[in-house]
Amino acid sequence: MNKFSIVAGLLLAASAATAQAAGTIDSLSLVPSTATVIDFGSEFGHEINGSYNIGAAYFSSATQYTLGQYAFDLGENGLWGGDVRFLSFDNIGSTTLDISFNGLTTKGFAFDFSAWQDLGSSEPVSVTVSYFDAADSLIGSHEVSIPAFGSTTYNAFLTTGYVSDNADIARISIAGDGVVLDNLTFTTPVPEPETYAMLLAGLGLLAGVARRRG
């Protein structure tokens, strides 16, 4: 394969990567592939005050959160039931959890979430999700409310997330009170788009040099 073919292939790949329309999503399956999934199944009740790294994801919060929490630990909240492990916000009151990708950026993400609620609760619980680029500028945000469990079920949860036009999401901020989340799904992080532009420019320069030499 010659250098021109390499450049063309990269341009086609970049074009395909931007085909998915940007916006809020409500299904894990809508995260652009290739996706990485963190289900916290290998974590066992790690209480974290600060930061923690799992694979490509870097978690950080000013208040305590637990990785590998499960329904039995939560008393009345029976999210998903059984021994399904997830991440829980432990602070009484609003907590903000930041998720970044060790200096890389991603095109899309989504996660399942619920919240701690008492039996008979009549108030919905809201989660605000914000997303930032590599310069820490706000790309956008959205708020999702999970209905009150009431007396009918403790097995309620929603899925939310976001897809960007470009692979430019460097940080995700999730804020809420008593939130529990699972199945964090995101497009495998890559260098920010400017890095790819420099790479393509460099390959174009090499191709030009090779052509002159030929």
N, C-alpha and C positions, 0 to 999 in steps of 0.2 A: 504493500500500500504506500503510495507516494504522499508527500506532505500536503498536496492540494486535497487529496481524498480525506486526510485527517481533519483538515480545516473544515471541509464541507460537512463531514460527519458531526463535528462539534457544533456547527451552526444549526444543523437539523435537530440535534438533541436539545439545543437551547430553545429552538422554536417549539418543539413538542412539549418542553417543560412549562411553557407559558400558556398552553392551550386551555388549562383548567381555569374557569372564571373565578375571580376573587370573591370572597364574602364569607359570612358565617355559615357553618355547616352543623348538622345535627345527627351525623352518623360517622362512626369510625371508618367505615368503608369508603367515605368520600375524601379521606386524606390521600393526597397524591403518592403513588408508590415511587421508590421503594420505601416502605414504612418500617419503622422500629417501634416495638411495643414494650412498655414497661408495666408489668402487672403486679409488682411488689411481692410476688410469690416466694422469692428467695430471701425476703427480709422478715425478721421475726421480732417485731416490737421495738425497733430502735428509736429511742426518744432523742430527737435532734434539737439542739439549740444553736442555730447558725447554718452551716452549709454541709452538704453531703453530695457525693458523686455516685451515680449509677450509670455505667456505660457512657453513652454520649451526653447524658443529661446531668446538669449541675443544679441542685436544689439549694435555695437559700431563703431564710426568713428571720425576722427579728424576734419572733416568738416561737414557742415550742411546737413541733409537729412530730408525728410518729410514723415511721415507715414499717409496714408489715403489721399494722393494726388489723384486727378482725372482729366480726360482729359480736362475738361473745364478750369481748372487752368493753363494748359500748353500752351494755345494759339494755335499755329499751330500744335503742336504734339497732335494727336487724338488717342493715343494708346487705342485700344479696344473700344473706343467710349462710349458715355453715362456716367452713374454714377458708373463706375467700379473703385474701389479705389485700389491704389497700393503704393509702396514705390518709392520715387524719389530722385536722387542725385541732390542737389541744387547748388553745387559748380561749378563755371565756371573753367573748367580744370579738370584734373583727380581727382577722388575721390576713396578712398578705404573704403569699408564697411566690417567689420568683424562680423560674426555670429557664436556664440558658444552656448553651451547647459548646462550652469550652472554646469560645472565640469563633465558632462556625455559625452558619445561618441555615434555616429550614424554610421550606415552601408552605407547609401546612401542618396542623396539629389538631387533635381532638382528645377528649377524655370523657369517661362516665363519672357522674358525681351525684351525691346526695348530701344530706346534712343531719346532724343530731336533732331529734325532736322528741318531746315528751308525748306520752299517750294522750290523745284527745287534743293535740295542738291544732289551732285553727289559723295560724299565721304561716303564709308561704315563706320560704327562705330563698334569698337572692344571692347569686354569685356573679361578680363582675370580672370579666376577662379582658386584659389589655395586652397589646403586642407592640414591640419596639424593634427598630432596626439597629444596625451595628453602631450607629452614631447615638443611640439611645433616644432617638426621636420617635414619638408616638405614631404608629401606623394606623391604629384604630382601636376600638374597644366595643364590647357589647355586654349586656346584662341578661341573665337568664334566671327565672324563678322556678323553683320546684314547689308544687302544691303542698299544702299541709297534709300530713299523713292521716290526721284525724284518728278514728278508731277502727279503720278498715284494714290497713296494711302498713307494715314497716319495710316493705320490699320495693319501695318506689325509688327510681333514679332517672336522670336524664343524661343525654349526651350532647356536648357542645364543642365547638372548635372553630377554626378559621383557616382559610386558604388564601394565600397572597398571590398576586399576579407574578411575582418573582420570588426567588428563594432568598428573601431578605429579612426574615423574622429571626432576630438574634436573642430576644428575651420575651418570655410570656409571664405576665403577672396575674395571679388568681387571688381574688379577695372575697372573703365571706366570713360568716360566723358559724363555727361548728361544722365546717365542710369536710366531707370525706370524698376522695376521688380514687379512681382506678383506671387501668387500661390506658395509660397515657400513650398516645399513638402519634408519631410525627414522621414526616418525610426525613430520611436519613440526612443529617446535616452535611453541608458542603461549605467551601470557602465562599465569602460574600460575592455577589455578582461582579463587583469591580475587579476582583481577582481573576475571574473568568475572562473579563474583557481584556485584561493585560495579557493573559495566556494566549487568547486568540490573536491579539496584535503581535505577540512574539512569534507565534507560529506563522503568521502571514509574512513577517519579516524574513524568517528562515526560508520560507517557500520562495520569496523573491530572490534571495541570495542564491538558492539552489538553481533557480531558473537562469539567472545570469551566468552562473558557472557552466550550465549545460550548453 
